[in-house]
Amino acid sequence: MGGPSALPLLLLLACCGAPGGANLSQDGYWQEQDLELGTLAPLGEAISSTVWSSSDMLASQDSQPWTSDETVVAGGTVVLKCQVKDHEDSSLQWSNPAQQTLYFGEKRALRDNRIQLVRSTPHELSISISNVALADEGEYTCSIFTMPVRTAKSLVTVLGIPQKPIITGYKSSLREKETTTLNCQSSGSKPAAQLTWRKGDQELHGEPTRVQEDPNGKTFTVSSAVTFQVSREDDGADIVCSVNHESLKGADRSTSQRIEVLYTPTAKIRPDPPHPREGQKLLLHCEGRGNPVPQQYLWEKEGSVPPLKMTQESALIFPFLNKSDSGTYGCTATSNMGSYKAYYTLNVNDPSPVPSSSSTYHAVIGGVVAFIVFLLLILLIFLGHYLIRHKGTYLTHEAKGSDDAPDADTAIINAEGGQSGGDDKKEYFI
């Protein structure tokens, strides 16, 4: 190194001055300066103006180690990596925030099985820390023992994972249009987490998240409340509280509370069959809906006193419909939350003719016979046409072989009349 050998010369020049003036250039060489003879420079200024040569500066940069800051989730594993370009025959060392040496080169210094050597070369020292705890957070130091000693810092940030949230404030059941407030709380997050609410797929706007530091001084407990009015559509709905935190990496961490809403019943009347006719059996179903479900049904017919039926069954039965059954019917469905009355107008239609099984059977048989006859007729037509053409060809050949040729319209053919030898005359028109 050129620094110490240049110091006496600098002191001499500071006291006595250089003839004609002189100064060190950025390249480490003396240059002439236009200074008056006898001008004295302060000793401190002369020493501080000492400039290393370019080669010395580059060597200093190459010997400087470098690292990077790391973020790890509690319970995870973090890798600390330290590198240097020019090690100057010295080893790299890792120390924890308490300045305890973890590794010096490839040699373990601290007995902690969580800390393992990943890579050790003259230019790199990498170690891993598994099952990281919140207490492991802090600045870790990488050192290389050159002259002077050079260091690099790595800030390790440990994220505290929030616990599953807890919902409180729900009672056994709610009445329709009642207002309720639910509370949600989650502990152990670092930094503080955020809480959100939703009802099914609908977002609920709760109070801003409140933050409180945990007794360990490192993590936080967060809480939030939401107030809303319930309706009958909310019966059986899930109210969900979710915690959002960077340590979860997008994973869902939530708790749901299913709510029950009590509301007055509704009802409607459904006929079976839908279009009743005289002489048929008819059931009128009173379909009640509510929470709790209706326990009692009262059937009435307008203009008829007293009521037709009061029962726990929801159907009104007509074994054999008559025209006199036509009219408007009412069904009142009742629960301990109230009652609801539905109406249905019954019009009994005339009986429809129902074909007997025997007539259906005869119709099928008739259709089959007609189809067979149709096929036979087609067959006979084709057969007759074929025979006529065949006979015509034969008679034409016979007419050419006889002396008495027939006229254009009639041919008389003599044929023998059997074994008796009698001659019969037959006349054919072709």
Disulfide bonds with the S-S distance in Angstrom:
Cys82-Cys142 1.81
Cys184-Cys241 1.93
Cys286-Cys331 2.01
